[in-house]
Amino acid sequence: MNHLDKLEAQSVYILREAYREFKNLCMLWSIGKDSTVLLWLARKAFFGHVPIPLVHIDTHYKIPEMITYRDRVALEWNLNMIYGENRAALDGRQTFPDGNTDRLVCCRHLKSEALKRTLSGEWPRYRMDHELKRYVPDDKREPFTGVIVGVRADEEGSRSKERYFSPRDSANSWDVGDQPPEFWNQFKTDFAPGTHVRIHPLLDWTELNIWEYIEREQIPIVSLYFNQGDGTRYRSLGCAPCTNPIESPSRTVREIIEELESGLLTNVAERSGRAQDKEDGGLETLRRDGYM
């Protein structure tokens, strides 16, 4: 087995363990490269069918190509696609683009709070109706207690503190200092009632591994990751007002791999284009409070 085979086998094992151990399970799909690789692995783990709902938190400020890609793939792959939103914050204009909050508060409203309330079933959800080819209210609002997430340890500092099976309390808050040990592929999956669990099958993958796997498997990825002729591309995807592309000539997956292997991006953080990450302790603060 080569290194990609080993990573794939480990991730498939984690996905199957999660499906076996947790009754009310979903998978977050941010539309980015990592969560799309995770979705591809889930299709492999369950022989072409994804038996759990895909959940996307729609801030309504995502780059338009992301939403177009999401809905096209959901229909083509017959996914049980659900999205949630913080309608009150949007209607009340309590967002950074409206000029009424800073970036971190906006993220708390549109991402952290929307995620927690969507997972708990407290707020409305919307599911893709494959016959109508549009979203309709989702009548099933049973809480999700296990959530699969495409987090990688090398992507950002707070994510290096995660475990494959990472417990949160009933409010989705994360106690970084109280994580179960995981040695020799022995994972704790038996948690106290009320515990919310995040599952991270990509934890040991690197950015380079992700692109190598995309190339090997020919996984369709949103075009924003590629230079369209203006000398820039997105390296990490988020909300349009707070996400900037990087300078890069890469137009293909192979060119991105070569760019990473060359070391040209060694001193450029993967999420350097994400403005909220530049706030002091911003991302870890958000993640402790329930953010992805």
C-alpha positions in Angstrom: 0.0 0.0 0.0 1.3 3.5 -0.8 0.7 6.5 1.5 -2.6 7.4 -0.2 -3.9 3.9 0.2 -3.1 3.9 3.9 -4.8 7.2 4.5 -7.8 6.1 2.5 -8.1 2.9 4.5 -7.8 4.7 7.8 -10.5 7.2 6.8 -12.8 4.5 5.5 -12.4 2.7 8.8 -13.2 5.8 10.8 -16.3 6.5 8.7 -17.6 2.9 9.2 -16.9 3.0 12.9 -18.8 6.2 13.2 -21.7 4.8 11.3 -21.8 1.7 13.5 -21.5 3.6 16.8 -23.7 6.7 16.4 -27.4 6.5 15.6 -28.1 10.1 14.6 -25.1 10.9 12.3 -24.6 13.6 9.7 -21.6 14.9 7.7 -20.8 18.6 7.3 -20.0 19.6 3.7 -18.5 23.0 3.4 -18.1 22.6 -0.4 -14.3 22.9 0.0 -11.6 20.5 -1.2 -11.3 18.7 2.2 -15.0 18.0 2.8 -15.4 17.0 -0.8 -12.7 14.4 -0.5 -14.4 13.3 2.7 -17.7 13.0 0.7 -15.8 10.9 -1.9 -14.4 8.6 0.8 -17.9 8.2 2.3 -19.1 7.0 -1.1 -16.3 4.5 -1.2 -16.9 3.4 2.4 -20.6 2.6 1.6 -20.2 1.3 -1.9 -21.4 4.4 -3.9 -24.2 5.4 -1.5 -23.9 7.9 1.3 -26.3 6.7 4.0 -26.2 9.8 6.1 -27.4 13.4 5.5 -25.0 16.0 4.2 -25.3 19.3 6.1 -24.2 22.7 4.8 -24.5 25.9 6.8 -25.4 28.6 4.3 -24.4 32.1 5.5 -25.8 33.5 2.2 -22.5 35.2 1.7 -20.7 32.2 0.1 -19.0 32.7 -3.2 -21.8 32.0 -5.7 -19.9 29.2 -7.5 -19.8 27.2 -4.3 -23.6 27.1 -4.0 -24.0 26.2 -7.7 -21.5 23.4 -7.3 -23.2 22.1 -4.1 -26.6 21.8 -5.7 -25.3 20.2 -8.9 -23.3 17.5 -7.1 -26.2 16.9 -4.6 -28.5 16.1 -7.6 -25.9 14.1 -9.6 -24.8 12.0 -6.6 -28.3 11.6 -5.2 -27.3 13.1 -1.8 -29.5 13.6 1.2 -28.6 17.3 1.2 -29.7 19.6 4.0 -28.8 23.2 4.7 -29.4 25.4 7.7 -29.1 29.2 8.3 -29.4 31.9 10.9 -32.5 33.6 9.5 -32.9 36.0 12.4 -29.3 37.4 12.1 -29.7 37.8 8.3 -33.1 39.5 8.6 -31.8 41.7 11.4 -28.7 42.6 9.4 -26.5 41.5 12.2 -23.6 40.7 9.9 -20.2 42.1 9.0 -21.1 42.9 5.4 -24.0 45.0 6.7 -21.5 46.9 8.9 -23.2 46.1 12.2 -20.8 43.6 13.7 -17.1 42.6 13.4 -16.0 39.5 11.5 -15.9 37.2 14.6 -19.4 38.1 15.8 -20.7 37.6 12.3 -19.1 34.1 12.2 -20.7 33.4 15.5 -24.1 34.4 14.2 -24.0 32.9 10.7 -21.7 29.8 11.3 -21.4 28.8 14.9 -24.9 29.5 16.1 -26.5 28.4 12.8 -24.5 25.1 13.0 -25.4 24.4 16.6 -29.1 25.2 16.1 -29.3 23.2 12.9 -27.7 20.2 14.4 -29.9 20.3 17.4 -33.1 20.6 15.3 -34.1 23.8 17.0 -34.1 25.8 13.8 -35.7 25.0 10.4 -33.7 22.9 8.0 -34.1 22.6 4.3 -33.5 19.5 2.2 -33.0 19.0 -1.5 -36.1 17.5 -3.1 -34.7 15.5 -6.0 -38.0 15.4 -7.9 -38.6 19.1 -7.7 -34.8 19.9 -7.9 -35.1 22.6 -5.2 -35.0 22.9 -1.4 -38.1 22.4 0.7 -38.6 22.5 4.5 -37.3 19.4 6.2 -39.9 18.0 8.5 -37.5 15.6 10.2 -35.7 17.7 12.9 -34.3 15.0 15.1 -31.0 16.2 16.7 -27.7 15.0 15.2 -25.5 13.7 18.0 -22.6 12.6 15.8 -21.1 14.9 13.1 -18.4 13.9 10.6 -16.2 16.9 9.7 -13.3 17.3 7.2 -10.8 18.8 9.6 -7.1 18.3 9.1 -4.5 18.7 11.9 -2.0 20.5 9.6 -4.4 23.1 8.4 -4.5 25.4 11.4 -3.3 25.4 15.0 -6.5 24.7 16.9 -7.3 21.7 14.6 -4.0 20.0 15.6 -5.5 19.6 19.1 -8.4 17.4 17.8 -8.9 13.7 18.1 -10.5 11.4 15.6 -13.5 11.1 17.9 -13.8 14.4 19.7 -16.5 15.0 22.4 -18.3 18.3 22.9 -20.9 19.0 25.6 -24.6 19.2 24.9 -24.1 22.9 23.8 -21.4 21.9 21.3 -18.7 23.6 23.4 -15.2 22.1 23.1 -13.0 21.6 26.2 -9.6 21.3 24.4 -7.9 20.0 27.6 -10.3 17.1 28.0 -9.8 15.0 25.0 -9.6 11.2 25.1 -6.3 9.5 24.3 -6.1 7.6 21.0 -3.3 5.1 20.7 -2.8 2.2 18.3 -6.1 2.8 16.5 -8.1 2.4 19.7 -10.8 5.0 19.8 -13.3 6.0 22.5 -16.8 6.0 21.0 -18.7 5.4 24.2 -19.6 8.8 25.7 -22.0 10.0 28.4 -25.6 10.8 27.4 -25.9 14.3 26.1 -22.4 14.3 24.6 -22.1 15.7 21.1 -19.3 14.0 19.1 -17.3 15.4 16.2 -15.6 12.8 14.0 -12.5 13.7 11.9 -11.6 11.0 9.4 -9.1 13.3 7.6 -7.1 14.3 10.7 -3.8 12.9 9.5 -4.1 14.1 5.9 -2.0 17.0 4.6 -2.9 19.6 2.1 -0.6 17.9 -0.4 -2.3 14.5 0.3 -5.7 16.0 -0.4 -4.6 17.2 -3.8 -2.8 14.0 -4.6 -5.9 12.1 -3.8 -8.1 14.4 -5.9 -5.8 13.8 -8.8 -5.7 10.0 -8.4 -9.4 9.7 -8.0 -10.4 12.4 -10.5 -12.7 14.0 -7.9 -14.6 17.0 -9.3 -13.7 20.2 -7.4 -15.2 23.6 -7.5 -13.4 25.8 -10.1 -12.5 28.5 -7.6 -9.3 26.6 -6.6 -7.8 27.1 -10.1 -6.3 30.2 -11.7 -8.8 31.4 -14.3 -6.3 33.6 -16.1 -5.9 36.5 -13.7 -2.9 35.1 -11.8 -4.9 34.2 -8.7 -6.8 31.3 -7.2 -8.5 30.4 -3.9 -6.6 28.2 -1.6 -9.3 28.1 1.1 -13.0 28.8 0.6 -15.3 30.8 2.8 -17.7 33.8 2.7 -17.0 36.2 -0.2 -16.6 39.3 1.9 -13.9 37.7 4.1 -12.1 35.4 1.7 -9.4 36.5 -0.7 -7.5 34.5 -3.4 -3.7 34.1 -3.4 -1.3 34.8 -6.2 -0.8 31.5 -8.0 -0.3 30.4 -11.6 -1.9 26.9 -11.0 -4.6 26.1 -13.4 -4.9 22.3 -12.8 -4.7 19.8 -10.0 -1.2 18.7 -11.2 0.0 22.3 -11.1 -1.3 22.8 -7.6 0.6 19.6 -6.5 3.8 20.8 -8.1 3.3 24.3 -6.5 3.0 22.6 -3.1 5.9 20.3 -3.6 8.2 23.2 -4.8 7.9 24.9 -1.4 6.7 28.1 -2.9 3.8 28.2 -0.4 5.8 27.0 2.6 5.7 30.4 4.3 2.1 31.1 3.3 -0.6 29.8 5.7 -3.2 27.7 3.9 -6.0 29.9 5.4 -4.1 33.1 4.9 -6.9 34.4 2.7 -9.5 34.0 5.5 -9.8 37.3 7.2 -11.4 36.1 10.4 -8.4 33.9 11.1 -6.3 37.1 11.4 -8.2 38.1 14.5 -6.2 37.4 17.7 -7.1 33.8 18.7 -10.1 34.1 16.4 -10.6 30.7 14.9 -9.8 28.7 18.1 -12.3 30.9 20.0 -14.9 30.2 17.4 -14.2 26.5 17.4 -14.4 26.2 21.2 -17.8 27.6 20.9 -19.0 25.1 18.3 -17.6 26.3 14.9 -16.4 23.7 12.4 
